[in-house]
Amino acid sequence: MTNSLLVENRPDHITVLTINRPAQRNALNLATMHALAEAITCLTTDLELRALIITGSGTQSFCSGGDLIELHQYATEEDAA
């Protein structure tokens, strides 16, 4: 896992996934999206899990959406033409 996603397995069969990018208002970059998808996929096999909480670190926002700064680094169809 990446440091941008924290996983806390509580003894009461609750798992907390925390998006940990407070300086970017928890914007989702590719690494965080992959880590989130991987964590959720792994948790689908846990028959003891009773609740999954997804939250964001810091105090400004839960998740501000996609990381637009990282998005600009990727080519678009127009760039390929």
N, C-alpha and C positions, 0 to 999 in steps of 0.2 A: 504494500500500500504506500501511498504517497503521504507526505505530511499535510497535504491540503485536505485530507479527509481523515478524521479521527473516528475510531470505532471503539465504543465502550460497551462491553457485555456485562450487564448487571445481573446479580444473582437471582432476581425475581423474574427471569425469562423475558427481559426487556433489553433490546439493543438500541443504543443511541448512535446515530451517524451524524457527525458534526462537520459541516463544510468549514474549513479552517483557512480562510483567506480574508481576514477582516480588513486589511489595508486596501483590498480591491472590492470591498463590500460583498465578499463571498461570491464574486462573479465566477461562473463555471468556465474553466479552460478545459482543453482536451484531457489533460492528465487527471483532473478532478472528475470529469464526466466518466472516464474509463474506470477510475477507482470506485466511484459510486455504483456504476453498473456491475462491477466485479463483486463488490460487497453485497449488493442486493441479490445477485445470482447465488452467491455462497449461502446467504441466509435462507434461500428458498428450500434448502434441504434440512434446515434445523426444525425438526418437528416439535421441539420444546419451546420455541419462540412464541411468545404471546403478543408482543407489541414491538413495532419498529418506529422509532422517533427520528425524524430528520430535522436537524436544526442548523443554525449558522452561528459562528463565533463572533464575538464583538457585540457592539450595541447599535450599530447603524442600520443593519438590514439582515434579514434571513438569507436572501440570495437576490442579487440584483440582475440575474439573468446570465446571458452568455458574456464571456470576456471579449469585448469589442477590440481591445488593444491587440490581443492575440489573433483574433479573427482577421485583422488587416494584414497579417503576415502570410496568409494563404492565398494562392492564386484563384482567380475566378474564371468563368468561361470566357469573359471578355479579354482577360490577360492571355489566354491560350490562343485566341484568334489572331 
